[in-house]
């Protein structure tokens, strides 16, 4: 148990607000130190790091964790993702916004590049799908591979960074992050989403992960986390775009998302102009 960034953050105070920055050289070194462990991990390159940030920073995250949806929040309530809400960092108080902006900064990108061996990583200034995540009692996120294309920036998704905010969390409360093998036959890694635990991993079309165990906290405390995604400018005309790909675990009651499968099949079969016209008509009908 050690703090990877605790000694790499410098602080200054403006009234009651705390701001943080990262040291470029030290972050470079730390990424290189952990690179071998990252690449040798199964079922795909990843690392689990405890005591990732100074705890007082994450205490602030809990103090100001949103209680109401922001203008960009989306709450999911379907078979594949139940009672899950995301919150965009741009609507947070200034002291918390600086944390997210620091994790999008050059020093942290260099740490990730040296850790993963992926050069040219870019942060997402829009925080599409990223920011604070909350899953309430009874909720879950089925095992899946993430969407692979950032539409606004035309970038390829490469890395996920997840930081957990749950104090005194037990496996009995559910919500463990699971990493599955490519054939969806075995759960290789299961980690409790404990306070200040960070999980970093390569994002590919078969890096299957999720937290399928429903939240079952005795005091109805939700599962809270920070999620950040990183990209490269490697998307081209030969790349095949896909949205989140949910997978059913063997001998489970997981439900296949047939709507997505049929939509993607249509994308493959029909010419793009037919697909775009159909979606425009569908949107018009929906919002009439």
N, C-alpha and C positions, 0 to 999 in steps of 0.2 A: 504494500500500500504506500503510494507516494504521490506527490503532487507534480504533475507534468508542467503545468503552467503557473503554479502558485508563485514561483520565484521569478517568473518571466514577465509578470505584470507590474507596471509602474503606475502609481496612483497620484492624482492630485484632486483637490476638493474645490468645488465652486458652490458656496453656501452648503446645502445638505446633499449635494449630488456627488456621486463617486464615478470617476471615469477611468477607463483602463486602456493600456496600450501594450503591445507585444514587442519583444526585442528580436530583431531580425536574425542576428548571428546565433543567438542561443536557440531559437526555434529551428534554424537549419540543422544544428547539431543534434537536437532531440529527435527530429524526424529520422536522421540517419541511424541513430542508435537503435531505433525500434524497427527498422526496415526488415531485417532478417526474420524477426518474429512475425511480422505482418505477412510476409510472402509465404511463409511455411505453414500458415494456419489452414485448417480445413473447416468447412467444405469449399470455401473460397477465401481469397486474401482478406483478412480482417484482424482487428486487435480489440481487446477489452482493457480499458485503463481505469483504475479506481482513483479517487481523489484527484480528478482531472483539473478542476479549477479551485481557486481559493473559496472555501465554503461560504464566506460572507457575501460573495457575489451571487451565489445560488440562493442564499437566504433572501436577498433582494428580489430575486425572481419569484420566489414564493410570496413575498410580501405584496408584490404588485401583479401577481398573476391575474389575468383578466377574468372578471366574473360575468361579463356580458360580451356578446359577439361584437366584433368591429365591422366596418363596412365591407371588408373582404373575407370575413369568416364564412366557412362552410361547415355545416354539421351533417354528418353522414349517419343514416339509420337504415341500413339494409343488411341483407344476410352476410355480406362480405366485410362490412365495416359498420359496427353498431355503436351508436352514442359517442362518436368521435368528432371533435371540433378542432379546427386550426385557427390560430390568431397571428396576423401579420405584425412583425416587429415595428413597423413604421408607425403604428398607433400606440406604442408603449411610451411610458415616461422617458425623459432624456437619458437618465442614468442606465436604463436597461437597453435603450437603443444603441448606446455606445458599445455594450457588450456584443450585440449582434454585428455591428459594423466592424468591431475588432476581429471577430471570427470570419469576416469577409475580407480582411486586410491582407496586404502582401506578406507579412511575416507568417501568418497562419497558412496562407497558400503555399509558402515555401516549406513549412513543416509538413504539410500534406504531400507535396511533391516528393520530398525526400523519403517520407514514410512509404508511399505507394509506388514510387518510381514512375508516376505519370506526370509528364512535363506539360507546361502550358495550362495548368488548371485555372479556371475562372470561377469567381463567386457569382451568385445570382442576386443582382440588386433588387429584383422584384420579389424575392422570397416566395416563388411559386411553390405552393405546397409546404413550404418551410415555416419556421417560427416556433411559437409555442404550440404544443399539442396536448389535448386533454381527452381522456376516455373515461366516461362515467361508469358508475356501478352497472354491472351486467354487460358492459360493452367489450368489444374486442376488435382486432384487425387480423383478418385471415392471412395465411401465408401467401406471399405474392412476389413477383418481380416488378420493379418500379417502371413507371413511364420512362422512356429513353430519349425524348426529344423536347428541348425547350423551344417552343414555337416562336416566341417573340424575338429571341436572340439567335435562333437556328443553331443551337449548340447541342452536343451529345452529353448526356448525363453519365458521370463516371464514379463519383464518390458520395457516400452518405456519412454524415456525422450525427450521432444521437447522444444526447446528454440527459440523464434522468434526474428527476427532482423529488423523488419519493422517499421520505424519511421512515425508518423502521419498517421497511416493506418486507413481507414474508412471501415465500412461494405459495402459501395458502391463499394469498390475496389475488393470485392470477397475474396476468399481464407480462409474463416472462417473454423476453425477446428470444425467438427461436431462429436458427439458421439450419436450412435443410439441404440435403444433397440434390444434385441436378436431376436425378430420377424421381425425386419426391418419395423416396422409400424410407429415409431415416432422418430424424432430427439429430444433427451432429452437435449443435451447441444450444444450450438453454441457459440464459442469464437472467437473474432477478433484476428488475429495473430500479436498483438501489440509488439513493441520493449520491450525486457526484460521480456516478459511473458513466463512462463514455464508451460507446461502441462505434468504431469506424470500419467501413468495409467497401469493397469494390461494388459498383452497381452495374450489373449486366442483365441481359435478358433471361439468365437462368440463376441469378443470385437470389434464391428463394428465402424469404425471411418474413417475419410477422410476429404478432403477439396474439395468438388464437385463443389462449385461455381467458375466459371471461373475468372481468374485474369483480372481486368478491371481498371487498374490504369490510370488516365488521362495523366500522363507523361511517360507511358510505363515502370514504375519501377517494377521489378520482385518481387515476394514473396520469401524471404530468411529465412532460419531457420537452426538450429543445431538439428540433430537427433542422439540419442545414444540408444543402445539396450543392455539389460542385461539378463543373462541366469543362469540356474542351471544345475547341473549334475544329472538330474532326468530322462533323456531319456533312455528308455529301449526297448526291443523287442516287447512289447505290444503297444508301442506308434504308432500312425498313422501320418506319415509325410504329410504335405501339403504345397504348395506354397501359395502366396497371394490369398485370396479368395474375389473376388469382388462381391458386391451385388448391385442390382438395387433398387433405391428408388421408393416407390409407386408413381404412376402418374407422373413419370419423363421420360426423354428420355435416361436414362442410358442404356448402351449396355452390355449385358451379355458376359463374356469371355468364349465362347464355346470351344475354343482350349484347355484351361486349364481343363475345365470340362471333355472333351473327353479323355485328357491325363490321368487324375486321374482315370477315369472309366477303362481305359486300365490297369493301375497299379493294380486295384482291381481284374480284371478278369483274366489277363494273368500271367503266372509264371514269376518270376523276370528275369530268363535267356532270355526269349522271349522279355521282355521289354528292357533289356540292349542291346541285339543284334539289335533291331529295332532302338534304339537311336544312336548306333554307325553307322549304315548304313545311317541314316538320316543326321548325322553330316558330313560324308564323301561326300555325295551328295551335301550338302550345300556348302562345301568349295572346291569343284572341280573347 
